């Protein structure tokens, strides 16, 4: 099923027929696998253009590391990191831009600077005002599940529903249209390796929520647990998770290595197209 994702500035994406890749651009000194590589504006812009050439449909720009134990930064520092990059990319062409933030003010400024999507790793439950920003601007909204700073249900799917249903209620109360919303199961966010693998194995159960899904497994610790590789060597294993979850119905994939995942997902899409053709005959 193809669904149109409503974004800010009159843009949209059609989700479902083809897997779409969101390239990760961390403009931080301390992200877990690429910290410091792209914290200079010129290097960040160069990396964004490289990912677009490799097949990224969206560039996701983050100014604060979300790895466990990362040092928090102020809203002002986060904004100083991301806003110039967003503005430059927005002025340079028609690239779709996502801002990775849980702060209402950063979201507001980022959309004003040209961002089309707000990617909230706290699912509106840290600063619910992000929902108001999305409603007012028409921005796409990624609502992510997290297990941080709360007691989780031992069943990974029950916990997904419990958290995300609360987030979706906050979005509705803020006036966010369903067509603006994509969900993210939050792989790696206060989940151990077994929980992450269970979440992958049971992923189809999440479709009962009725929204498209963004997947963020790239270079995560559980991928290293399975593959035995350090973070910078986990791209092949990441691509395997992307294919597995694409075949289970996920639509968007947030990754570091765009080229490898785009190639792997093209194979998954070819399989899905043949399955659809066979079932129609």
Secondary structure, DSSP 8 states (H G I E B T S, - for coil): --EEEE-STT-EEEESSS-EEEEEEE-SS--TTTTTTS-SHHHHHHHHHHHHHTT-SEEEEESS--STT-----HHHHHHHHHHHHHHHHHHS--EEEEE---HHHHHHHHHHT--EEEETTTTSS-THHHHHHHHHT-EEEEE---TTS---SSHHHHHHHHHHHHHHHHHHHT--GGGEEEE--TTSS--HHHHHHHHHTGGGGGGG-SEEEE--TT-HHHHHHH---GGG-HHHHHHHHHHHHHTT--EEEES-HHHHHHHHHHHHHHHHHHHHHHH-
